[in-house]
């Protein structure tokens, strides 16, 4: 078969796997030189004009361009000329950039679905600004007295909620408000150039159903504006103005700052808690541990009178929640205000007797005790989402994460710990060098022996050393290694991303299991998992992982919508053959500002092609240019260039005879 026949048969094969969209790919469009190595040209350009609602030009309006997040990222800017026109040449572009417009006397605007065009074909955008919204904010303490000299930064409202499929959208800066406004001596601050006034309130009707009334109330209570209040650089308070509050206040909003955050009444943090721990017979409990909510490190007490002191740095008027853990007693929660205790009159804390649980950690291979092992304990949820953030293991405390009655323990020379428990047994989380990390939920506990001792075997750790191939694009400063594991203990395991050290990443203390090892790649302020491989690790196994792309010689390049996640997944046939080498499960990249992408180092084989937006890798790109055309499954045997905008497939130029 000559090269012309080979190209023809490959073209036919590609047409067979193209999606059934009704679009045909004429054979005459298939033969041309592969377009590789596209480099977007900069500067790029926005042009247009900014006017008011009457069409009058607005001069000196400020136009800014830069990343949505982080909020303090540097941004490029320009201003309109006397006739309201602008030409804005920018040096950067990204999938999470936004264009912001602000002008004195007008409400700001912004767009996050636009990109600057090349200098020869600039993106033209016209803006019409409406008259500004103003409000007066008075900041007072709990007594009603004004608090002068505080600063207020208006921001977008907080919205959404945290769940398995959504997260809270935090407030963002409003264009034109780089610096906060300062309150006068009477505690009043005028805020200008705010968001447009909220939609009018809805009213309930007598015939409304309960669901309709709930909807009306929820609509009226939705946030319109967030206020961040500071004293210099120190955070003081946050307040969200709802639609209802905006209309009820008639433009004069009053914000009350709690006394413990009020700089005029805040007392020194010199409070101290005095307490005495007793049994039901009012006899002192001489040995126990105390934890403070939001503080990870416990205080160990050994005192014949059962007394302890905590503090010297507590707010005297603030209520603190303490937990007491003592052998032979159930964990006890006590809320205490420091100023209500003293050395002469300590708070009496009475414990309820309950049998504690004895554990011993032993080496699985030698059956010998393992000493000095840190063990995180706490009550996990019976139902719902339980997770462990391994990078924050040492900082777990009540009030954070997903555990309650949190206590950090360390095994003694015989590998033992004593765990005080109540009606709800605790989960044990174990992380120590040389052994596989473990999550021992109550139902995963081994049976106790005749003496009631529960022995937990620690197996040898699996380890991964990921190494960057010098010829690969992986290992750049903005790229990180991450892990995901298929959980077998009802907990989701969260591994923090690791930055490489001289092109290497080392991960220790891994338990046996199935892991996905990935590399994230960033472009234009957007990130995607650009390389993913599945590993099945055995206890004690060490894997050297070469982070090359696929170490093949083929290239898939193409064009799609700008800043779109483009990924390839090797496709298995029913017989399990035809897989690319290295068992890489995903390789991906992000298209550039012109929509061009390139994936190098591929093996011959059959692949699924997936394209998605940049919000958690789901949905469509925000820069859609119409329905994408082209195959979602390809058989890659030679270099290809697929234009998903025009629906063409380009093959390499025929070799000269």
C-alpha positions in Angstrom: 0.0 0.0 0.0 1.5 3.4 -1.0 1.2 6.6 1.2 -1.7 7.9 -0.8 -3.8 4.8 -0.2 -2.8 4.8 3.5 -4.0 8.4 3.8 -7.2 7.6 2.0 -8.1 4.6 4.3 -7.2 6.6 7.4 -9.5 9.4 6.3 -12.3 6.9 5.7 -11.7 5.5 9.2 -11.9 8.9 10.8 -15.2 9.7 9.0 -16.6 6.5 10.3 -16.0 7.5 13.9 -17.1 11.1 13.5 -20.3 12.0 15.5 -23.6 11.7 13.7 -24.3 15.5 13.4 -25.4 15.5 9.8 -22.2 17.3 8.8 -20.0 15.6 6.3 -16.3 16.1 5.9 -15.5 16.3 2.2 -12.5 14.4 1.2 -11.1 17.4 -0.6 -10.6 19.1 2.8 -8.6 16.3 4.3 -5.2 16.7 2.6 -3.1 19.6 3.8 -0.1 20.4 5.9 -0.6 19.7 9.7 -0.8 23.0 11.6 1.6 22.6 14.6 3.3 24.9 17.0 0.7 27.8 16.9 1.8 30.7 19.1 -0.8 33.4 19.9 0.2 36.9 19.0 0.3 39.7 21.7 -0.5 42.4 22.4 -4.2 41.8 21.8 -6.9 44.4 21.7 -10.3 45.6 22.9 -11.9 48.6 21.3 -15.2 50.4 21.7 -17.0 53.3 23.3 -18.6 53.9 26.8 -21.7 56.1 27.1 -24.4 56.9 29.5 -28.1 55.9 29.0 -28.7 59.0 26.9 -25.8 58.1 24.6 -23.5 60.9 25.9 -19.8 59.8 25.9 -18.2 59.1 29.3 -14.6 60.3 29.4 -11.9 59.0 31.8 -13.9 55.8 32.5 -11.5 53.1 33.7 -11.2 49.7 31.9 -9.4 46.9 33.7 -8.4 43.4 32.5 -7.0 40.6 34.6 -7.7 37.3 36.5 -10.9 36.9 38.4 -8.9 35.2 41.2 -6.9 36.0 43.2 -8.6 39.3 43.8 -5.3 41.1 44.4 -3.8 39.9 41.2 -2.2 42.6 39.0 -4.5 44.0 36.3 -3.9 45.9 33.1 -5.9 49.1 32.7 -6.6 52.1 30.5 -9.1 55.0 30.4 -11.5 56.4 27.8 -10.7 59.5 25.8 -12.9 62.6 25.7 -15.3 61.1 23.2 -15.7 58.0 25.4 -13.8 55.7 23.0 -11.0 53.4 24.0 -8.4 51.2 22.5 -7.1 48.7 25.1 -4.0 46.7 24.2 -3.3 43.9 26.7 -0.4 41.5 27.1 -2.2 38.6 28.7 -5.4 36.6 28.3 -6.9 33.8 30.2 -10.0 31.6 30.6 -10.7 33.1 34.0 -10.0 36.8 33.1 -12.7 39.5 33.2 -13.0 43.0 31.8 -14.2 45.6 34.3 -15.7 49.1 33.6 -16.0 51.9 36.2 -16.6 55.6 36.1 -17.4 58.3 38.6 -21.1 58.7 39.0 -22.1 55.4 37.4 -22.7 51.8 38.3 -19.8 49.5 37.4 -20.0 46.7 34.8 -17.9 43.7 34.0 -17.8 40.8 31.5 -16.2 37.4 32.0 -17.1 35.9 28.7 -15.0 38.0 26.4 -11.4 37.7 25.0 -9.3 40.4 23.3 -8.8 39.9 19.6 -5.5 40.2 17.6 -4.4 43.7 16.9 -5.6 43.3 13.3 -9.1 42.2 14.4 -9.7 43.7 17.8 -12.7 42.7 19.9 -15.2 45.6 19.8 -17.3 46.1 22.9 -19.7 49.0 23.6 -20.8 49.8 27.2 -23.7 51.9 28.4 -23.5 52.8 32.1 -26.5 53.7 34.3 -26.4 56.3 37.1 -24.7 55.2 40.2 -26.3 53.6 43.3 -25.4 55.3 46.6 -26.1 54.3 50.2 -25.0 55.6 53.6 -23.7 53.1 56.2 -23.6 53.8 59.9 -21.4 51.5 62.0 -22.3 51.2 65.7 -21.5 49.0 68.6 -24.0 46.8 70.6 -24.8 49.9 72.8 -25.8 51.9 69.6 -22.8 54.2 69.9 -21.1 55.0 66.6 -17.7 53.6 65.8 -15.5 56.2 64.0 -12.6 55.7 61.7 -13.4 52.2 60.4 -13.0 51.4 56.7 -15.7 49.7 54.5 -15.1 47.9 51.3 -18.2 47.1 49.3 -18.2 43.7 47.5 -20.5 41.4 45.6 -22.8 39.3 47.8 -22.0 35.8 48.9 -24.2 33.3 47.2 -24.7 29.5 46.9 -24.2 26.8 49.5 -21.8 24.0 50.2 -22.8 20.5 49.1 -21.4 17.5 47.2 -22.2 19.3 43.9 -21.9 23.0 44.7 -19.9 25.5 46.8 -20.3 29.0 48.3 -19.4 31.8 45.9 -17.4 34.2 48.0 -17.7 38.0 47.7 -15.5 39.7 45.0 -14.3 43.2 44.6 -16.5 45.6 42.7 -14.8 47.6 39.9 -13.8 51.0 41.0 -13.3 50.0 44.6 -9.6 49.1 44.9 -9.5 50.9 48.3 -12.1 50.9 51.1 -14.0 54.1 52.2 -13.4 55.5 55.6 -16.1 56.2 58.2 -16.4 59.7 59.6 -16.3 60.5 63.4 -20.0 59.9 63.6 -19.5 56.3 62.2 -21.2 57.2 58.9 -19.7 56.3 55.5 -21.1 57.1 52.1 -20.6 54.4 49.5 -20.9 55.3 45.8 -20.6 53.6 42.4 -22.3 50.5 43.8 -24.1 47.7 42.0 -27.4 48.5 40.4 -30.3 48.6 42.8 -31.8 45.2 43.4 -35.0 44.0 41.9 -38.2 45.1 43.7 -39.4 43.0 46.6 -42.0 40.3 46.0 -45.2 40.3 48.1 -47.0 37.2 49.4 -50.8 36.8 48.7 -53.3 35.1 51.0 -53.9 32.3 48.4 -50.1 31.5 48.1 -49.1 28.0 48.9 -46.4 27.4 51.6 -43.8 26.8 48.8 -44.7 30.1 47.1 -44.4 32.0 50.4 -41.0 30.3 51.1 -39.8 31.3 47.6 -40.9 34.9 48.1 -39.1 35.1 51.4 -36.0 33.5 50.0 -36.0 35.9 47.0 -36.4 39.0 49.3 -33.6 37.8 51.6 -31.0 37.2 48.8 -27.9 39.3 49.1 -27.4 42.5 47.2 -24.1 43.8 48.6 -21.5 42.6 51.0 -19.6 45.0 53.3 -16.1 44.1 54.6 -15.3 46.3 57.6 -11.7 46.7 58.8 -9.7 48.7 61.4 -6.6 49.5 59.4 -5.5 46.1 58.1 -7.3 44.1 60.9 -10.6 42.5 60.0 -13.5 43.7 62.2 -16.8 42.5 60.8 -18.7 41.5 57.6 -22.3 42.3 56.8 -24.4 41.3 53.9 -27.2 43.7 52.7 -30.2 41.8 51.5 -32.8 43.1 49.0 -35.2 43.5 51.9 -32.7 45.5 54.0 -31.9 47.7 51.1 -35.5 48.8 50.5 -36.4 48.9 54.2 -33.4 51.1 55.0 -34.3 53.6 52.3 -30.6 53.9 51.5 -29.4 54.3 55.2 -28.1 51.0 56.5 -27.1 50.4 60.1 -24.5 47.8 60.9 -23.9 46.6 64.5 -20.5 45.3 65.4 -20.3 42.8 68.3 -18.6 44.2 71.3 -15.8 41.6 71.3 -14.9 42.9 67.8 -15.5 46.6 68.5 -12.1 48.4 68.7 -13.6 50.9 71.2 -14.8 48.3 73.7 -12.6 45.3 73.0 -10.8 44.3 76.2 -7.3 42.9 76.3 -6.9 39.2 75.7 -5.7 38.5 79.2 -8.6 36.2 80.4 -7.9 32.9 82.1 -10.1 29.8 82.8 -9.9 28.2 86.2 -11.6 24.8 86.6 -11.6 21.6 88.7 -12.5 18.2 87.2 -14.5 15.9 89.5 -16.1 12.4 89.4 -19.8 11.9 90.4 -18.8 11.6 94.1 -17.2 15.0 93.9 -13.7 13.5 94.2 -11.0 15.1 92.1 -10.0 13.4 88.8 -6.2 13.7 88.9 -5.2 12.9 85.3 -6.9 13.9 82.1 -6.5 16.0 78.9 -8.3 19.2 77.9 -8.8 20.6 74.5 -10.2 24.0 73.4 -12.5 24.3 70.4 -10.5 25.3 67.2 -7.2 24.4 69.0 -5.5 21.1 67.9 -3.0 20.6 70.7 -4.4 19.2 73.9 -3.3 20.1 77.4 -2.3 17.2 79.6 -3.2 17.7 83.3 -1.7 15.8 86.2 -2.9 17.4 89.5 -4.0 15.7 92.7 -6.7 18.3 93.2 -8.0 17.9 89.7 -7.5 21.6 88.9 -6.2 23.3 85.7 -5.7 26.8 84.3 -6.0 27.7 80.7 -5.3 31.0 79.2 -3.7 34.3 79.9 -4.6 35.2 76.3 -8.3 34.6 76.3 -11.0 37.3 75.9 -12.5 37.7 79.4 -16.1 38.1 78.2 -16.1 35.5 75.4 -17.5 32.0 75.9 -15.1 29.2 75.1 -15.9 25.5 74.6 -13.7 23.0 76.3 -13.6 19.2 76.1 -12.2 17.0 78.9 -10.9 13.5 78.2 -10.2 11.2 81.2 -9.6 7.4 81.4 -12.7 5.7 82.6 -15.0 8.6 81.8 -17.0 9.8 78.8 -15.7 12.9 77.0 -17.3 16.0 78.5 -18.1 19.3 76.8 -18.1 22.5 79.0 -18.7 26.1 77.9 -17.0 28.7 80.1 -16.6 32.5 80.2 -13.2 33.3 81.7 -14.3 36.2 83.8 -16.9 34.0 85.5 -14.1 31.8 87.0 -11.2 32.5 89.4 -8.6 30.7 91.3 -10.7 30.9 94.5 -13.9 29.9 92.7 -13.0 27.5 89.8 -15.7 26.0 87.5 -16.6 22.5 88.7 -16.7 20.0 85.8 -18.3 16.7 86.7 -17.5 13.7 84.5 -19.8 10.7 83.7 -18.1 7.2 84.1 -17.7 5.2 80.9 -15.2 2.5 79.9 -12.3 3.7 77.8 -10.9 1.7 74.9 -7.4 0.4 74.8 -5.5 0.1 71.5 -2.1 -1.2 70.5 -0.4 -0.5 67.2 1.8 -3.3 66.0 4.0 -4.0 63.0 2.2 -6.4 60.7 5.4 -8.2 59.7 7.2 -8.4 63.0 4.2 -8.3 65.3 6.2 -5.9 67.5 4.7 -2.7 69.1 5.2 0.6 67.2 6.0 3.4 69.6 5.7 7.2 69.2 3.0 7.0 66.5 0.7 10.1 66.3 -3.0 9.0 66.2 -5.8 11.4 65.4 -9.2 10.4 67.0 -12.7 11.8 66.7 -16.3 10.9 66.1 -17.2 10.8 62.4 -20.6 11.2 61.0 -23.0 8.1 60.9 -24.3 9.2 57.5 -23.2 11.9 55.1 -19.7 12.9 53.9 -16.6 12.0 55.9 -13.2 13.0 54.7 -9.6 13.3 55.8 -7.3 16.1 54.6 -3.9 14.4 55.0 -1.9 17.6 54.6 -3.7 19.1 57.6 -3.5 16.0 59.9 -1.6 17.8 62.7 -4.1 20.7 62.8 -7.4 18.8 63.2 -9.5 20.2 66.0 -13.1 20.5 67.0 -14.9 23.1 64.9 -12.9 22.2 61.8 -13.1 19.4 59.2 -15.6 16.5 59.7 -14.8 15.1 63.2 -16.1 15.9 66.7 -14.5 15.2 70.1 -11.1 15.4 68.4 -8.1 14.2 70.4 -4.5 13.8 69.3 -2.7 10.9 71.0 0.7 9.3 70.7 1.5 5.6 71.3 3.7 4.8 74.3 6.8 2.6 74.3 4.5 -0.4 74.1 2.6 1.0 71.1 -0.5 1.7 73.3 -3.1 4.5 73.6 -6.1 4.8 75.9 -9.1 6.5 74.2 -11.9 7.9 76.4 -15.2 7.3 74.5 -18.9 8.0 74.9 -21.9 6.5 73.3 -20.5 7.2 69.9 -17.2 5.4 69.3 -14.3 7.3 67.6 -12.5 6.9 64.3 -8.7 6.5 64.4 -6.6 8.1 61.7 -3.0 7.1 61.6 -0.2 8.7 59.7 3.5 7.8 60.4 6.6 7.4 58.2 7.3 4.0 56.9 3.7 2.6 57.3 0.6 2.9 55.2 -1.8 5.5 56.4 -5.0 4.1 58.0 -8.5 5.2 58.7 -10.0 2.8 61.3 -13.8 3.6 61.6 -15.8 1.9 64.3 -17.0 -0.9 62.0 -13.4 -1.5 60.8 -12.0 -2.1 64.3 -10.5 -5.5 64.9 -12.2 -7.6 67.7 -10.7 -7.0 71.1 -8.8 -9.8 72.8 -9.8 -11.3 76.2 -8.3 -8.4 78.0 -10.2 -5.9 75.9 -7.1 -4.8 73.9 -7.7 -3.9 70.3 -4.6 -4.6 68.2 -4.2 -2.6 64.9 -1.6 -3.9 62.5 0.3 -1.3 60.5 1.6 -2.5 57.1 4.6 -1.3 55.1 4.1 1.9 53.2 3.9 2.1 49.4 5.8 5.0 47.9 5.9 6.9 44.6 8.8 8.8 43.2 7.5 10.8 40.2 10.3 12.0 37.9 10.0 14.6 35.2 11.3 13.7 31.8 13.7 16.6 30.8 12.1 16.4 27.3 8.6 16.8 28.6 6.7 20.0 29.3 5.8 18.7 32.8 7.6 20.0 35.8 7.1 23.7 35.2 6.6 25.9 38.3 2.9 26.2 37.8 2.4 22.4 37.6 1.7 20.2 40.5 1.3 16.5 41.3 -1.8 15.2 42.9 -3.3 11.9 44.1 -6.7 10.4 44.3 -7.4 7.0 45.9 -10.4 4.6 45.6 -11.6 4.6 49.2 -12.4 1.4 51.1 -13.0 2.9 54.5 -16.1 5.2 54.0 -13.8 8.3 54.1 -12.8 10.5 51.2 -9.0 10.9 51.1 -7.8 14.4 50.2 -4.1 14.6 49.3 -2.6 18.1 48.9 -1.0 18.9 45.6 2.8 18.7 45.6 5.2 21.0 43.9 8.2 19.3 42.4 11.8 19.7 43.7 14.2 19.7 40.9 11.9 17.7 38.7 11.0 15.1 41.3 8.0 14.4 43.6 8.2 11.9 46.4 5.1 10.6 48.2 5.4 8.3 51.3 3.1 6.5 53.7 0.6 5.3 51.1 -1.6 2.4 52.0 -2.3 -0.4 49.4 -5.0 0.6 46.9 -5.8 1.9 43.5 -4.5 5.5 43.0 -4.8 8.0 40.2 -1.7 10.0 39.9 -2.1 13.3 38.0 -0.3 16.4 37.0 -2.1 19.7 36.7 -1.2 22.2 34.0 -2.0 25.9 34.0 -2.5 28.4 31.2 -4.2 31.8 31.2 -5.2 31.5 34.9 -7.0 28.1 34.3 -5.9 24.7 35.3 -6.7 21.2 34.2 -5.5 17.6 34.9 -3.2 17.2 31.9 -1.8 13.8 32.7 -3.4 11.0 34.6 -2.3 7.4 35.3 -3.9 4.7 37.4 -1.6 2.7 39.7 -2.5 -0.3 41.8 -0.1 -0.2 44.8 0.8 -3.1 47.1 2.0 -2.7 50.6 5.8 -1.9 50.7 5.8 -1.4 46.9 7.9 1.5 45.4 7.1 2.9 42.0 9.3 5.2 39.9 6.9 7.1 37.7 8.2 8.9 34.6 6.1 11.9 34.0 6.6 12.1 30.3 3.5 12.6 28.2 2.8 9.2 26.7 6.4 8.7 25.4 5.1 8.0 21.9 5.9 9.9 18.7 2.6 11.1 17.5 0.9 14.5 17.8 -2.7 15.5 17.9 -3.2 19.2 17.3 -6.3 21.2 16.5 -8.6 24.2 17.1 -11.6 24.5 19.3 -13.1 27.2 21.5 -10.5 29.3 23.5 -9.3 28.0 26.8 -11.1 24.7 26.6 -10.0 21.6 28.4 -9.2 19.0 25.6 -8.5 15.5 26.9 -7.8 12.1 25.3 -8.6 8.7 27.0 -7.2 5.4 25.6 -10.2 3.3 24.5 -10.3 -0.4 25.3 -11.8 -2.8 22.9 -13.9 -5.8 24.2 -10.8 -8.0 24.1 -8.8 -5.5 26.2 -6.2 -4.9 23.4 -5.1 -1.8 21.6 -4.2 0.2 24.7 -1.4 2.7 24.5 1.7 1.9 26.6 2.2 3.1 30.1 -1.5 2.6 31.0 -2.0 6.4 31.0 -5.7 6.9 31.5 -6.0 10.6 30.5 -3.8 13.2 28.8 -5.1 16.7 28.3 -4.2 20.3 27.7 -6.0 23.7 27.5 -6.5 25.4 24.2 -4.9 28.9 23.9 -6.6 32.3 23.4 -7.1 31.4 19.7 -8.5 28.0 20.5 -5.4 26.0 19.3 -4.2 23.0 21.2 -1.4 20.4 20.8 -0.9 17.0 22.5 2.5 15.5 21.9 4.1 12.1 22.7 1.1 9.9 21.8 1.1 6.3 20.9 -0.9 4.8 18.0 -4.3 3.7 19.2 -8.0 4.4 19.6 -8.9 7.4 21.8 -12.0 9.1 23.1 -11.8 12.9 22.7 -13.5 15.0 25.3 -13.9 18.8 25.5 -15.2 20.7 28.5 -15.4 24.1 30.2 -13.1 25.3 32.9 -15.5 25.1 35.9 -14.3 21.9 37.6 -13.8 20.4 34.1 -17.6 20.3 33.5 -19.9 22.0 31.1 -19.2 24.1 28.0 -16.5 26.6 27.5 -17.7 30.1 28.2 -16.3 31.2 24.8 -18.5 29.0 22.7 -18.4 29.8 18.9 -21.2 27.5 17.9 -21.6 23.7 17.9 -18.3 21.9 17.6 -17.8 19.6 14.7 -15.5 16.6 14.4 -14.9 13.1 15.8 -15.3 12.3 19.5 -13.4 9.1 18.9 -10.2 8.8 16.8 -7.9 6.1 15.6 -4.5 7.7 15.8 -1.9 6.2 13.5 -0.2 9.3 12.2 -0.1 13.0 13.2 -3.5 14.7 12.9 -4.9 18.3 13.1 -8.6 18.5 13.8 -10.4 21.8 13.5 -13.5 21.4 15.6 -14.8 24.8 14.6 -14.8 24.2 10.8 -15.1 20.4 11.0 -12.0 19.6 9.0 -9.3 17.0 9.6 -5.9 17.7 8.2 -3.3 15.0 7.5 0.4 15.3 7.0 1.7 16.3 3.6 2.5 13.3 1.4 6.2 12.3 1.6 8.2 13.0 -1.5 9.2 9.9 -3.5 
